Amino acid sequence: MPMARFLVPPSSIRGTSFRLSGSEAHHALHVLRKKVGDEIDLFDGQDASYRGRIDSAAAGEIRGTILGRRASSVLPIHLTLFQALTRGSKWEWLLEKAGEVGVERVVPVISRRTLIKLEAGQAREKLKRWNRIALAASKQCGRSDVMAVETPQPFAGLLGVLEPSSLSLIPWEKESERTIQAACRGYQGKKINLFIGPEGGWDPSEIDPARRAGAIPVRLGPTLLRAETAGLIAAALVLREFGIY
């Protein structure tokens, strides 16, 4: 059975000692019933994973000793998924699976055909939940880092901030020739942006500005995919091209 994993920020690690507090300590002590002497897995949410032992537990805080460092699972490819918002449970499922696949960052996109509209207050609360889902995914799949989930952004505004050295791909159902494999061929950089449209697909008027910003239209296959399925398949195909899978 896999060992329980807990997030310990770098600021809570001093040499070979660590400290867990807040919700992580509560979960360890009161949900999983961990006790002094138990060994647990730790990760710092950035690039390090450890094996630790609980030495003391008092006042809702755990103190312990780091017994060893585990190999980092952080990927050498920095993949950002710019995904048009989908409805409720589909979006949360997508976030969980994107974290497992190895996406580094998810930026929710508001496109012309996006059906989801969030008020500022709603977006703040949703963002907190989305990042909790990303954290849970890291714990489940053994990532050393935690996928970042950012505030929803309008599609047009995102095109103006793409780095020239990055590779930007935009799957589009009307692109019949260029594949993700072909678009990735020869790229020597490490930063990849993947733009996935909403349930109704990209509006044709969004493709030309994307091209001008440097995004390359690609096809995913012979069938039309659901938005959440397209995001995961495209992410996996990209990572496969760079030797991750």
PLY file of the C-alpha trace (Angstrom):
ply
format ascii 1.0
element vertex 245
property float x
property float y
property float z
element edge 244
property int vertex1
property int vertex2
end_header
0.00 0.00 0.00
1.43 3.45 -0.94
2.72 5.54 1.96
0.67 8.66 2.80
2.14 11.85 1.29
2.11 15.32 2.82
3.03 18.76 1.54
5.77 20.41 3.57
6.83 23.88 2.32
10.58 24.49 1.94
10.32 27.05 4.75
9.28 24.22 7.11
12.42 22.20 6.42
15.60 22.90 8.36
18.47 20.55 7.60
17.15 17.09 8.42
14.18 18.36 10.42
10.68 19.15 9.17
7.48 20.62 10.58
3.89 19.96 9.50
1.04 22.18 10.63
-2.45 23.24 9.61
-4.55 20.98 7.42
-1.65 18.67 6.59
-0.98 17.91 10.26
-4.71 17.55 10.95
-5.08 15.05 8.11
-2.10 13.05 9.32
-3.08 12.95 12.98
-6.89 12.89 12.96
-7.83 11.32 9.63
-5.02 8.86 8.96
-4.25 8.42 12.68
-0.50 8.76 12.24
1.56 8.59 15.42
5.07 9.10 16.72
7.46 6.68 15.03
5.45 6.37 11.80
7.17 7.03 8.50
5.53 9.29 5.92
6.30 10.63 2.46
6.86 14.37 2.12
7.12 16.70 -0.87
7.80 20.42 -0.99
5.55 21.32 -3.93
8.51 22.49 -6.01
11.03 19.80 -6.86
11.87 17.66 -3.84
10.41 14.54 -2.19
11.50 12.98 1.08
10.96 10.05 3.40
10.33 11.25 6.94
9.61 10.01 10.46
7.26 11.59 12.99
9.17 12.41 16.19
6.55 14.43 18.05
2.94 15.52 17.69
1.44 18.21 19.90
-0.89 21.20 19.61
-1.83 20.33 16.05
1.76 20.28 14.86
4.07 17.48 13.76
7.82 17.62 14.02
10.03 14.97 12.53
13.24 13.85 10.91
13.99 13.54 7.22
15.37 10.06 6.66
16.23 10.42 3.00
15.52 12.20 -0.25
13.61 10.54 -3.06
14.22 11.07 -6.76
12.45 14.17 -8.09
9.54 13.60 -10.45
9.54 17.12 -11.90
9.45 16.96 -15.69
12.08 18.69 -17.88
9.29 20.04 -20.12
7.26 23.03 -18.91
3.80 22.42 -20.34
1.10 25.03 -19.86
-2.46 24.01 -20.70
-4.61 26.97 -21.74
-7.97 25.24 -21.52
-11.33 26.84 -22.21
-13.54 26.42 -19.16
-15.94 23.48 -19.23
-18.91 22.71 -17.03
-18.63 21.78 -13.33
-17.53 18.23 -12.75
-15.91 17.92 -16.18
-13.56 20.79 -15.35
-12.59 19.35 -12.00
-12.00 15.92 -13.55
-9.79 17.55 -16.17
-7.70 19.33 -13.52
-7.15 16.12 -11.60
-6.06 14.20 -14.69
-3.92 17.04 -16.04
-2.03 17.00 -12.75
-1.49 13.25 -13.07
-0.36 13.48 -16.71
2.33 16.07 -15.93
0.94 19.48 -16.94
2.86 22.18 -15.07
0.28 24.97 -15.24
-3.38 25.32 -16.20
-4.80 28.68 -17.28
-8.61 28.65 -17.62
-9.58 30.43 -20.83
-12.65 32.49 -21.66
-13.16 32.24 -25.42
-15.98 33.42 -27.67
-17.87 30.15 -27.28
-17.12 29.50 -23.62
-20.42 28.80 -21.86
-19.15 29.29 -18.30
-19.21 32.79 -16.86
-17.76 33.49 -13.41
-18.14 36.61 -11.30
-15.01 37.83 -9.49
-16.12 36.41 -6.13
-17.04 33.09 -7.69
-13.69 32.89 -9.48
-11.76 33.39 -6.22
-13.63 30.59 -4.48
-13.36 28.31 -7.50
-9.63 28.98 -7.73
-9.11 27.84 -4.15
-10.95 24.60 -4.88
-9.12 24.05 -8.16
-5.75 24.36 -6.45
-6.86 21.90 -3.77
-7.69 19.45 -6.55
-4.23 19.99 -8.05
-2.62 19.33 -4.67
-4.62 16.13 -4.20
-3.55 14.98 -7.66
0.13 15.50 -6.76
-0.30 13.46 -3.60
-2.02 10.67 -5.47
0.38 10.37 -8.41
3.68 11.00 -6.63
4.61 14.38 -8.12
7.25 16.43 -6.29
5.65 19.65 -7.49
2.05 20.88 -7.60
0.41 21.92 -10.84
-0.51 25.62 -10.72
-4.06 26.65 -11.58
-4.43 30.32 -12.41
-7.25 32.86 -12.64
-9.48 32.61 -15.75
-8.28 34.86 -18.57
-9.79 36.04 -21.89
-8.29 34.23 -24.86
-7.37 37.40 -26.76
-5.33 38.76 -23.87
-3.27 35.58 -23.54
-2.00 35.75 -27.10
-0.08 38.93 -26.37
2.07 37.43 -23.63
3.40 34.30 -25.34
7.18 34.02 -25.18
8.80 33.94 -28.64
11.05 31.06 -27.56
8.11 28.84 -26.55
6.20 26.41 -28.77
2.49 27.16 -28.92
0.02 24.63 -30.34
-3.72 25.07 -30.91
-5.66 21.94 -31.83
-8.43 22.87 -34.29
-10.96 20.58 -35.92
-10.51 22.30 -39.31
-6.76 21.64 -39.43
-6.48 18.51 -41.55
-2.75 18.06 -42.08
-0.31 19.11 -39.38
-0.13 16.77 -36.39
1.21 17.50 -32.91
4.12 15.20 -33.69
5.02 17.22 -36.80
4.68 20.56 -34.98
6.96 19.42 -32.16
9.63 18.03 -34.47
12.86 20.00 -34.25
11.84 22.15 -31.28
14.78 22.35 -28.87
13.22 24.47 -26.14
11.48 23.45 -22.93
8.35 25.66 -22.80
5.22 24.49 -24.57
1.80 26.15 -24.61
-1.25 24.08 -25.51
-4.52 25.89 -26.32
-7.72 23.83 -26.08
-11.04 25.28 -27.17
-14.48 25.08 -25.51
-17.21 22.52 -26.01
-18.36 24.26 -29.20
-14.83 24.53 -30.59
-12.81 27.62 -31.45
-14.61 30.39 -33.27
-12.89 30.73 -36.69
-12.20 34.40 -35.90
-9.89 33.29 -33.05
-7.57 31.20 -35.20
-5.98 33.97 -37.29
-4.98 36.06 -34.23
-3.57 32.87 -32.69
-1.52 32.25 -35.83
-0.21 35.81 -35.81
0.84 35.35 -32.19
2.86 32.28 -33.20
0.44 29.48 -32.30
0.45 26.53 -34.71
-2.90 24.90 -35.57
-2.72 21.10 -35.31
-5.11 18.19 -35.61
-5.68 15.55 -32.94
-7.22 12.76 -34.97
-10.13 11.67 -37.13
-12.86 12.13 -34.52
-14.28 15.11 -32.65
-13.26 14.98 -28.99
-14.90 16.47 -25.94
-13.02 19.52 -24.70
-11.75 17.80 -21.56
-10.70 14.70 -23.52
-8.89 16.82 -26.10
-6.85 18.60 -23.42
-5.59 15.38 -21.89
-4.86 13.61 -25.16
-3.03 16.63 -26.54
-0.97 17.00 -23.34
-0.01 13.32 -23.38
0.94 13.48 -27.08
3.14 16.52 -26.48
4.92 14.92 -23.53
5.39 11.70 -25.49
7.17 13.63 -28.24
9.72 14.81 -25.69
10.38 11.39 -24.22
8.22 11.61 -21.11
5.97 8.68 -22.10
0 1
1 2
2 3
3 4
4 5
5 6
6 7
7 8
8 9
9 10
10 11
11 12
12 13
13 14
14 15
15 16
16 17
17 18
18 19
19 20
20 21
21 22
22 23
23 24
24 25
25 26
26 27
27 28
28 29
29 30
30 31
31 32
32 33
33 34
34 35
35 36
36 37
37 38
38 39
39 40
40 41
41 42
42 43
43 44
44 45
45 46
46 47
47 48
48 49
49 50
50 51
51 52
52 53
53 54
54 55
55 56
56 57
57 58
58 59
59 60
60 61
61 62
62 63
63 64
64 65
65 66
66 67
67 68
68 69
69 70
70 71
71 72
72 73
73 74
74 75
75 76
76 77
77 78
78 79
79 80
80 81
81 82
82 83
83 84
84 85
85 86
86 87
87 88
88 89
89 90
90 91
91 92
92 93
93 94
94 95
95 96
96 97
97 98
98 99
99 100
100 101
101 102
102 103
103 104
104 105
105 106
106 107
107 108
108 109
109 110
110 111
111 112
112 113
113 114
114 115
115 116
116 117
117 118
118 119
119 120
120 121
121 122
122 123
123 124
124 125
125 126
126 127
127 128
128 129
129 130
130 131
131 132
132 133
133 134
134 135
135 136
136 137
137 138
138 139
139 140
140 141
141 142
142 143
143 144
144 145
145 146
146 147
147 148
148 149
149 150
150 151
151 152
152 153
153 154
154 155
155 156
156 157
157 158
158 159
159 160
160 161
161 162
162 163
163 164
164 165
165 166
166 167
167 168
168 169
169 170
170 171
171 172
172 173
173 174
174 175
175 176
176 177
177 178
178 179
179 180
180 181
181 182
182 183
183 184
184 185
185 186
186 187
187 188
188 189
189 190
190 191
191 192
192 193
193 194
194 195
195 196
196 197
197 198
198 199
199 200
200 201
201 202
202 203
203 204
204 205
205 206
206 207
207 208
208 209
209 210
210 211
211 212
212 213
213 214
214 215
215 216
216 217
217 218
218 219
219 220
220 221
221 222
222 223
223 224
224 225
225 226
226 227
227 228
228 229
229 230
230 231
231 232
232 233
233 234
234 235
235 236
236 237
237 238
238 239
239 240
240 241
241 242
242 243
243 244
